[in-house]
């Protein structure tokens, strides 16, 4: 991989991490608002839990994709796969 491709890939990863941080902030702010709304409306059944849980699953998957996702395909990966296919 040449320097320009490596640079482009690094920029792409930085953008993804920034988007994820924004996603986390939005999750916290909006869910805090929903919990406050629930409390103001008289508490009762904790309906914000459904939003928190559902969105939380999406947030975890988003973070997993960015921080634990698969590495780019390397030449070694290609050679190994070609050897298995032959």
PLY file of the C-alpha trace (Angstrom):
ply
format ascii 1.0
element vertex 86
property float x
property float y
property float z
element edge 85
property int vertex1
property int vertex2
end_header
0.00 0.00 0.00
1.52 3.33 -1.01
1.74 6.38 1.26
-1.29 8.11 -0.27
-3.50 5.06 0.25
-2.27 4.71 3.84
-2.98 8.40 4.43
-6.48 8.13 2.94
-7.21 5.09 5.12
-5.97 6.92 8.25
-8.18 9.93 7.43
-11.17 7.63 6.94
-10.57 5.98 10.34
-10.20 9.38 12.06
-13.52 10.51 10.57
-15.23 7.31 11.72
-13.94 7.78 15.27
-15.14 11.39 15.34
-18.57 10.33 14.11
-18.70 7.67 16.81
-17.87 10.21 19.53
-20.71 12.41 18.24
-23.00 9.36 18.33
-22.08 8.74 21.99
-22.76 12.38 22.93
-26.12 12.32 21.14
-27.00 9.05 22.91
-26.25 10.49 26.35
-27.95 13.87 25.79
-31.13 12.54 24.17
-31.56 9.68 26.62
-30.98 12.01 29.58
-33.74 14.20 28.16
-36.06 11.19 27.84
-35.37 10.12 31.43
-36.02 13.69 32.64
-39.25 13.76 30.62
-40.29 10.43 32.14
-39.62 11.81 35.64
-41.56 15.03 34.98
-44.53 13.12 33.60
-44.88 11.17 36.83
-42.39 8.34 36.55
-44.37 5.09 36.46
-43.35 2.48 33.91
-39.78 3.18 32.79
-40.45 3.45 29.04
-37.13 5.23 28.25
-35.47 1.89 28.99
-36.65 0.62 25.62
-35.00 3.50 23.79
-31.85 3.28 25.89
-31.54 -0.48 25.31
-32.34 -0.42 21.60
-30.14 2.52 20.77
-27.46 1.15 23.11
-27.25 -2.03 21.05
-26.72 0.06 17.93
-24.10 2.16 19.69
-22.17 -0.92 20.83
-22.24 -2.37 17.32
-21.08 0.96 15.88
-18.17 1.08 18.35
-17.30 -2.54 17.69
-17.14 -1.87 13.96
-14.79 1.06 14.42
-12.51 -0.13 17.21
-12.58 -3.90 16.72
-13.58 -4.21 13.07
-11.69 -6.29 10.59
-8.32 -5.13 9.41
-7.88 -4.19 5.75
-7.18 -7.14 3.48
-3.44 -7.70 3.17
-1.44 -9.44 0.46
-0.71 -12.20 2.97
-4.46 -12.72 3.46
-4.92 -12.99 -0.31
-2.04 -15.46 -0.73
-3.30 -17.59 2.16
-6.84 -17.65 0.69
-5.56 -18.49 -2.77
-3.56 -21.37 -1.31
-6.65 -22.72 0.42
-8.72 -22.47 -2.76
-6.20 -24.35 -4.92
0 1
1 2
2 3
3 4
4 5
5 6
6 7
7 8
8 9
9 10
10 11
11 12
12 13
13 14
14 15
15 16
16 17
17 18
18 19
19 20
20 21
21 22
22 23
23 24
24 25
25 26
26 27
27 28
28 29
29 30
30 31
31 32
32 33
33 34
34 35
35 36
36 37
37 38
38 39
39 40
40 41
41 42
42 43
43 44
44 45
45 46
46 47
47 48
48 49
49 50
50 51
51 52
52 53
53 54
54 55
55 56
56 57
57 58
58 59
59 60
60 61
61 62
62 63
63 64
64 65
65 66
66 67
67 68
68 69
69 70
70 71
71 72
72 73
73 74
74 75
75 76
76 77
77 78
78 79
79 80
80 81
81 82
82 83
83 84
84 85
